[in-house]
Amino acid sequence: MIDDSLVLIDQLVGRPVVVDTASPYVLIGTLVKRDAAYLELEQADVHDLRDTTKTRENYVVDSKRLGVRVNRDRVLVRVDEIVSLSALDDVVV
C-alpha cells in the first residue's frame, strides 16, 4: 500500500513550499526532492523566528506577498523536525 502522505509530498516537488518545524524556524523554498530522512529545498529562506517580532503566520504571509527572501542556495530539512508542510500557493493572504 502506498503511503498517502508521501504521494502528497511528491506532488509538491518543484513547487515553493512552507516548512514549519518543531523548532522556532520556518523554511520557505522550492522542494526539489525528498527521502525517508530529509527534504531538500533550493533557493530557500531559513528564518529563525527569534530574530523578529512577527508571528510565524505573518512572516509566511509576507513572504507570499513580497517574495521569498532567499538566504540559502540549498538546505536539507530533517523530516522528523517537520510539523507541517504546505505549498506556498496554499497560504491565504
C-alpha positions as CSV (number, residue, x, y, z in Angstrom):
1,M,0.0,0.0,0.0
2,I,1.3,3.5,-0.9
3,D,1.6,5.9,1.9
4,D,-0.8,8.8,1.1
5,S,1.3,11.4,2.8
6,L,4.3,10.5,0.5
7,V,2.1,10.8,-2.5
8,L,1.1,14.3,-1.3
9,I,4.7,15.3,-0.7
10,D,5.7,14.1,-4.1
11,Q,3.0,16.4,-5.6
12,L,4.8,19.3,-4.1
13,V,8.2,18.6,-5.7
14,G,9.2,21.5,-8.0
15,R,6.9,24.0,-6.1
16,P,7.7,26.6,-3.5
17,V,6.7,25.2,0.0
18,V,6.5,26.3,3.6
19,V,8.0,24.0,6.1
20,D,7.0,24.6,9.7
21,T,9.3,22.9,12.2
22,A,9.1,22.0,15.9
23,S,11.9,24.5,16.5
24,P,11.5,28.2,16.1
25,Y,12.4,28.0,12.4
26,V,10.3,28.3,9.4
27,L,11.7,27.4,6.0
28,I,10.4,28.6,2.6
29,G,11.8,27.3,-0.7
30,T,11.4,25.1,-3.7
31,L,11.1,21.5,-2.8
32,V,13.4,19.6,-5.1
33,K,13.5,16.1,-3.6
34,R,12.8,14.0,-0.5
35,D,13.8,10.8,1.0
36,A,12.9,9.0,4.2
37,A,15.1,11.3,6.3
38,Y,15.3,14.7,4.6
39,L,13.5,17.2,2.3
40,E,15.8,19.2,0.1
41,L,14.9,22.8,-0.7
42,E,16.6,25.2,-3.1
43,Q,16.5,29.0,-3.2
44,A,15.3,28.9,0.4
45,D,14.7,31.2,3.2
46,V,15.7,29.7,6.6
47,H,14.2,32.1,9.1
48,D,14.7,32.0,12.9
49,L,11.5,33.5,14.4
50,R,13.5,34.5,17.5
51,D,15.1,37.2,15.3
52,T,11.8,39.0,14.6
53,T,8.7,40.4,16.3
54,K,6.5,38.9,13.6
55,T,4.5,35.8,14.2
56,R,5.1,32.7,12.1
57,E,1.9,33.3,10.2
58,N,2.6,36.9,9.5
59,Y,6.1,36.1,8.3
60,V,4.8,33.4,5.9
61,V,2.1,35.7,4.5
62,D,4.6,38.5,4.0
63,S,6.8,36.0,2.1
64,K,3.9,35.1,-0.2
65,R,3.0,38.7,-0.8
66,L,6.6,40.2,-1.1
67,G,8.6,37.2,-2.3
68,V,10.9,34.7,-0.6
69,R,13.9,36.2,1.0
70,V,16.5,33.7,-0.3
71,N,19.4,33.2,2.1
72,R,20.4,29.6,1.2
73,D,21.0,28.1,-2.2
74,R,20.3,24.6,-0.8
75,V,19.2,23.3,2.5
76,L,18.2,19.9,3.9
77,V,15.4,19.6,6.5
78,R,15.1,16.6,8.7
79,V,11.7,15.0,8.2
80,D,11.4,14.2,12.0
81,E,11.5,18.0,12.7
82,I,8.6,18.9,10.4
83,V,5.3,19.9,12.0
84,S,3.6,20.9,8.7
85,L,4.3,21.2,5.0
86,S,2.3,23.1,2.5
87,A,2.6,24.8,-0.9
88,L,3.3,28.5,-0.7
89,D,0.4,28.9,-3.1
90,D,-1.9,27.5,-0.4
91,V,-1.1,30.3,2.1
92,V,-4.1,32.5,2.5
93,V,-3.3,36.2,2.3
